Every structure is written in structure tokens, then in C-alpha cells.
Amino acid sequence: MTKWEYVTVPLLVHATKQILDTWGEDGWELVQVVPGPNNPEQLVAYLKREKTA
């Protein structure tokens, strides 16, 4: 059975691609982007990757 680890990352509008590219290089896959809990204009990315040992 595959086990996953997850992370939430705040996205800065002017650097969204750079932020996602950086996490992607470390093996993280974007699952979803949602508005932040305190400020709907602040986006939060949910990412996952397969857990290693």
C-alpha cells in the first residue's frame, strides 16, 4: 500500500510558478489550490509525495 506525506504551502501571487516549480523539483505533486482561511485572496497549495520509509 502506498503511503503519502502532505504539505500546505502559501502561494505568493507574483511567484506562484517559482514556488510550485521548487516544490515539484523535490518530488511534491500539486493536489489542490484553495483560498486561505483568513484571507480569500491568499492562496494555499496542498501538495503530496510518496512517503519514503
N, C-alpha and C positions, 0 to 999 in steps of 0.2 A: 504494500500500500504506500502510495506517495504521500510524504509529509511536506507541508508548506510552512514557510515563515512569511510574515506580513509586516509592512511598514506603512505609515502615513507620512506624507511629505507636503508641506505647504508650497504652493506654486506662486512664484512672482510673475505677474503678467508679462513683464518685459524680458524675462529669462526662462520662460516655460520650456522651450525646446532644449536649451542647455541643461537645465535641471533634469529633465527626463532622459536625455542622452547620457548624462553622467551616471544616473542610477541604472540605466539599461546596460552600460558597459560593465557594471558589477553583477549582471545577471538578473536584475529585477525586471519583472513584466508588469506593465500598467494594467490594472483591473478596472478602475473607475476614477472619474474626477467628479467631485461634488462641491457645492458651496460650503464654506467654513461655517462652523456652528455659531460663531459670534458676529460674523460679518459675511453676508452672502456674496459680496464682491471678492472676498479672499477664497481662492480655490484650494482644495486639498486633494492630493492624488493618493490613491490606495494602490500599493504595489505588492507583488508576491514573487517568491522564487522557491525552488525546491530546496528543502532543508537537507543539509549535509551533516550526517552523523550528529 
